[in-house]
């Protein structure tokens, strides 16, 4: 049998099955995002409708060997979920949690985070600090944006990020 002929037969069978036997999908309608009651009943988020902001705020990023703006953008774009999970878990365990801390990152020449630690905290919370440092150890930055440090050739860059929770 000619392969082109076989292709035509298969294509016709697919088209007939779509036209003659349309697939019916029944699902509950999605709640209107403008409806505050629908949003309040959503178990995933209790935040007001509209643009979502993370529960923490990044402030005063100091960086050597990398632009502070790039650090903020990379963390916000790629690692927002990691940090949000840490802060929301800590906030759920301690509803009155208000903390300001500094997270220090040392980056290897490859762009991978070599060291991460909380160097200052207004209210020590061991679980939050462990969560943030363990999450940060899995982060990677592009190696081509890093500039090697003079005092430590093994490290390509370092950054200190001040975080505030709640926002």
N, C-alpha and C positions, 0 to 999 in steps of 0.2 A: 504494500500500500504506500502511496506517495505521502511523504511527511506533510506536504502542504495541504493535501486533502484531509489528512487526520487532524491537522490544526483547525481547518474550517469546521469540521464536524464538532470538535470540542468547543470551539467558540460559539457555534450555533446552539449547542446544548446549554451552555452557560447563559446566553442571551435569552433563550426560551424559558429557562428556569426562573430568571429574574422577571421577565415580562409576564409570563403566564402564572407563575406561583410567587407572587411578591411576599417577601418576608415581613411579617408583622411583629413589631416590637411594642410591648405594652409596658410602660413604666409610669411611676408616679410623677406628676409634674414637679419641676424644681421650684422651690420657694422663691418668691419675688425678693431680690436682694434689697429693694427699697422698703420692704415691709419690715418694720422693727420687730414685730412679733415673730416672724419667720426666722429672723436672725437670732433672737433671744433663745429660740428653741433649738438652735444648732449646737450640739454638744461639743463640736470641735473648737468653736471660737465664741467667746463671749465679748469680743471687741465690737465697737460700733461699725456699721457698714461703711464701706469706702476703702480708701488706701490703708493697707495694713502696715503698721510700724512694729519693729521688733520690741520686745519688752525692756531692752537695755539701750543705752546710748554710748557710742564711741566718741571719745573726746581727746583732744591733745595728743595726737599720735606723734611720737618722736622716733625718728628712724635714721640709721646710718647705713649707707650702701644701697638704699632703696628709697624711693619717693614715698613720703607719708600718705599722699593721695592714692598711690597705687596700693599700698597696704590696706587702706580703708576700702577701696573698690574691690579688691580681690576677696577680702574677708566678707564684705557685704554680699557680693555676687555668689561666691562659692560656699562659704562656710557659715552663712547666716543660720541655717538649721541647727548646726552643731551647738552654737552659742545659745540660741534660743532654747533648745532642749535643756541645757545646763541651768539657765536662769529660771525657766518655768518649773523645772523639777525642784530647785531650791526654794522658789517662791511658794510652791504648793506645800512643801514641808514646813515652811515658816512664813505664814501669810504676812507678817509684819516686816519681812526682810527689806532692808534698805542698805545697800552696800555700794561703796566706791572702791575700785581696786585697779591695780596696774598689772597687766599681763606682759611679761617680757619674753620675746621670741628671739632665738639665735638661729639663723638660717645657714645651711651648708651651701657650698658652691653649686650643688645640684638643684638648689631651690627648696629642698625638703627642710622642714623645721627640725633642727637638731636638739634644741632645748626649749622648753617652755616652762615658765614658773610664775606664780603670783608673787610679786616682790613687795607689794604694799596693799593693805586692805583696811578699810574703816571698820569692818565688822567681820572678823575671821569666821569663815564657814568652810570647814574642811571638805565636805562633799562637793560644794560648788567649785572650790579651787582644784580639787582632783579632777573633776569633770572637765573643766576648762583646759587644764594642762594636758590631760590625756587626749582630748579632742584636737588640740593644737598640734600635738606630735604627729598627727596624720595629715596635716596640711602641707601643700606644696605650692611654691611660687615659681614663676618662670625663671629659669637660671639666666636668661639673657638680659633681664632687667636688674640683675644684682651687680654690685661692684665690690670686689674683695676688700676686706678690711686690712689696714696696714699692721695693726697690733695683733691680729689673729688671722693668719692666712688660711686656716682651716675653715673659718666662718666667712660667709660672703656678705652677710648683712645682719643687722639687729634692729628690733623695733620694740618700743614700749607703747602699749595701748592702754589708755585710761578708760575704764568702763563704769557706767553708773546703772544701777538697778534699784527701783523701777525707773522708767523713762522719765 
